[in-house]
Amino acid sequence: MSRPAVARVHLEHIVDNFQLATSLCPESGQALAVIKADAYGHGAVRVAQALEPHVPAFAVACIEEALELRQGGIQKPILLLEGFFTADELPVIAEQGFWTAVHRPEQLAHIREAALPVPLNVWIKIDSGMHRLGFDPEVAGNVVRQAQSMPEIGNIVVMSHFANADLDAPAGINPNTQVDRLLAAVEGLDVDFSLANSAALLAHPFARQQWQRPGIMLYGASPLETDNADSSRLKPGMTLESAVIATRWVQPGESVGYGSRFVADKPTRVGTVAIGYADGYPRQAVDGTPLAVDGQRTRLIGRVSMDMITVDLTDIDGADVGSKVELWGEQIDANDVAAHCDTIAYHLFTGVTRRVPRVY
Ligand SMILES: Cc1ncc(COP(=O)(O)O)c(C=O)c1O
């Protein structure tokens, strides 16, 4: 007998979602799989092993994540989306066949000075409006020309990232404005492009280029404010589940849990479930956050504690100690939970802690 909180990872769904991403690429284009942050909490090595036969390359945030994949036996190229932080990473990047983002001028100088045995493949990041990482459009053409002239550099991809590809009608900068800026910045240069994250790949055909970079869609959560036919085909990558470990009745006027946040207005059957914020179930979850007990949809009642939550069993047929509880996954959309917690599915997935065993 052990604590029933587990994250079931559906590797076959993640592969299916990657195939969907690939089907949206243009004929001359392909997708790499973004598996940074431990594959968004799903377990990077296991996810990469499942995807490796299907993907041309992977992307992670940093060299530590890439090395973990190599130690797990992953052989495909791995792009470092944040690039290298210090020049001493360069020999390892070259030796391991990693690709690196380049987002500021000193990085080109470091590559020139590193005297590496092989030319590095680089993804030159242009800031087309996100204002987070990358060269300004005004200098982008010169930077790319400089990189093209360097024998220390092999293949070049020009990359940019969208601020608002998920929104129906962004108040901020539009994806098409970002695309126009980028294409104008490097006009006439012979390079491959990579623009699309999941949202752009799903919703903005004009953003599809030689390389796409889907992340969240591989794990089955749609990033789109309004779903479309393609995003509706995504399959959940993770089911977070636990079980009821105690039940009791509370009467009208009685409260449940810390801060007495939930107060019963009628006789209410409370189930206590073994999962809490130390497992990554968000403490911000409000009363009414959806979950399923024995396959029947119900709601969170009372504040989330470190190791437990309390749920409404009043109308759940047959629920008792041992009943299975799904926090998100096949029946409960992680986006729906996130909406009750003032967050996003990315945050829920990456927040599932080490205490929760991943079962594949
Ligand atoms: C540079 C870059 N490309 C691609 C992705 C994948 O984005 P998404 O998970 O929204 O598909 C990310 C994720 O944040 C990113 O930072």
PDBQT file of the ligand as one rigid body, heavy atoms in Angstrom, charges set to zero:
ROOT
HETATM    1  C1  LIG A 401      11.480  30.003 -27.569  1.00  0.00    +0.000 C 
HETATM    2  C2  LIG A 401      10.352  29.059 -27.358  1.00  0.00    +0.000 A 
HETATM    3  N1  LIG A 401       9.909  28.321 -28.396  1.00  0.00    +0.000 NA
HETATM    4  C3  LIG A 401       8.885  27.443 -28.253  1.00  0.00    +0.000 A 
HETATM    5  C4  LIG A 401       8.251  27.269 -27.046  1.00  0.00    +0.000 A 
HETATM    6  C5  LIG A 401       7.084  26.327 -26.949  1.00  0.00    +0.000 C 
HETATM    7  O1  LIG A 401       5.923  27.043 -26.699  1.00  0.00    +0.000 OA
HETATM    8  P1  LIG A 401       4.521  26.325 -26.465  1.00  0.00    +0.000 P 
HETATM    9  O2  LIG A 401       4.710  25.430 -25.286  1.00  0.00    +0.000 OA
HETATM   10  O3  LIG A 401       3.591  27.432 -26.185  1.00  0.00    +0.000 OA
HETATM   11  O4  LIG A 401       4.237  25.572 -27.694  1.00  0.00    +0.000 OA
HETATM   12  C6  LIG A 401       8.662  28.020 -25.952  1.00  0.00    +0.000 A 
HETATM   13  C7  LIG A 401       7.966  27.877 -24.673  1.00  0.00    +0.000 C 
HETATM   14  O5  LIG A 401       7.838  28.716 -23.860  1.00  0.00    +0.000 OA
HETATM   15  C8  LIG A 401       9.737  28.946 -26.108  1.00  0.00    +0.000 A 
HETATM   16  O6  LIG A 401      10.168  29.693 -25.086  1.00  0.00    +0.000 OA
ENDROOT
TORSDOF 0
